[in-house]
C-alpha cells in the first residue's frame, strides 16, 4: 500500500533540506518530543541560510508551548513547520512536522539532530540506513523507500535515546549560518 499522504509532507521537507541534502526517509506517526520538553534554546531563534545560497532562508521563531515555528523561503511559496526541541543526554534534537492544517494529511514527525555553535547551525535528519536497521525493534511500515514508525511516543523516544547520539544514525549534515 502506498502512503500517498506522506508525499506533501516530504515535498515540504525537501524544501527545508535544500537541494543537496536528502529528504527524511524515516518518519514517526507519533510525536517524539513530549509536553515535558519545554526548555527552548534561544540560540536557535533567528534567520538562517546555507552558505553561498542567496535564494534560501529559514526563519525560526519561538512558538507556542516552548516549541518553534519555522518558515522556509526557497523558490516558490513559503513552507511552514512546527518543531519541538528535546534533549537526549547532551544531544539536541528537533521533532519537526508540517504546520498546515490539511485534514487529508497525517503529519509525520521527522527527527533532526542539531548542533549550534557561534552563529552556525548544523543539522541532519535521523534517517540513515543503519538507523532503519535498528528500527526493526519498532512497529514500522515501508512505503516507496520511506519508513514510517508506528510505535507509540514512549517507544520511539526510547529508541531515539538509545540510537540518536550515534554518528551512524543521521544522514548528510547541512550547515547554515545565522544572518539575523
Number of C-alpha atoms within 10 A of each C-alpha: 7 8 13 11 13 17 11 15 24 20 12 18 22 16 20 23 20 16 9 9 16 18 23 24 21 25 26 22 19 19 21 26 24 14 10 8 15 15 13 17 15 9 13 22 18 16 18 22 22 21 12 9 11 9 10 17 21 23 20 19 17 19 15 11 12 16 24 24 19 26 20 24 18 17 10 7 8 14 20 19 19 22 25 27 25 24 14 15 8 7 14 18 26 24 24 27 24 25 16 13 9 10 7 7 15 16 24 22 25 27 29 24 23 20 16 15 11 8 15 18 20 17 22 25 28 29 25 19 15 16 21 19 9 14 18 10 12 15 13 18 12 14 14 10 8 18 18 24 24 16 16 15 17 14 17 23 19 13 17 20 15 12 19 23 18 14 12 14 20 23 23 15 18 18 17 21 17 20 14 10
